[in-house]
């Protein structure tokens, strides 16, 4: 592709410029001089606008670690994970472009204004009409399964071209491994339209996570965990289950949108590329000078993930939000679900982030030590509150008609304190 340089924009401001160094295989980012005057510190811990490097207009080099694909950590958050990459690669095939010649900067140019968060990228590849359109959830679900399985002949046939374009418009930017779509939901009528770009006043932005209709109920499990998390006092965006064509999918409202206002997002991976523990999250909270309630919120989430066995707790599953006044806040919790592979050996189900230096066999004592070290008030009662909330799993699971054997298998994995 030809887009070696893209303009990075934020809230109608030119934040800076991103270019790809073919020799070093990393990108370089340079702040726009006028943006530096706005006092919007969009990457305060890794490439602050107040640092001498930024003030002297010295470019910031990208991170060569695989997770960041050669991009600066602040920018890398805008790239999707497995699902979005599958769509992008299929789009390249459809347009007869070589994957080997495409850089991460080209990928951002393709994403354009469809990235999660508030950053947008120009020049961007426009995918036809950018207006909202009605979404046939069931048809896109079936087509999404074909894309994920990389059935090239299905993707490229002419009769599916419109459906293919619609899928790319609403599904090429989200992170995560599983198929999902960016949609908008009318809470009164239940109608779903595309969620990219501006949406009508009576709609709200949602992420729709497709269930794959397998024996394992991904959507229902995430909804059950959402209900338990609320009981534990965890702040999450409103979520629900919706059924299309006898298949139940999980929908959660986006926290990077307040109607049509974009919220700037930085994951823990962007804020602290070296993070590998829950203690690192508390450290970031303190460095950002966030209120005590954010420390307590994060403590509750850590306890919940440990006790309810959400081991997919990697650094992209925690985030921070910045509003247009420049203030930072811990984001609502997301991607809370049972993530143990019941068929895998124990070593494959270790936590991604450590707790008191441990990735497995974490005890109440470990949780209490983290509470003490981070000045969490009433940490013992918070642990008990989370444990009590998780005890409701069986009730919620039966309400959603989960298989009794699966309910027992999951409960056996929970950590007893």
PyMOL commands that set and color helices and strands:
alter all, ss='L'
color gray80, all
select helices_A, chain A and resi 33-36+52-55+66-68+73-76+82-94+99-101+104-114+137-148+152-156+158-171+218-231+268-271+278-287+292-307+315-317+346-349+364-373+379-390+393-399+404-413
alter helices_A, ss='H'
color red, helices_A
select strands_A, chain A and resi 5-10+13-21+26-31+60-61+119-122+180-185+192-194+204-209+239-244+247-253+257-258+261-262+264-267+319-322+328-330
alter strands_A, ss='S'
color yellow, strands_A
deselect
rebuild
show_as cartoon
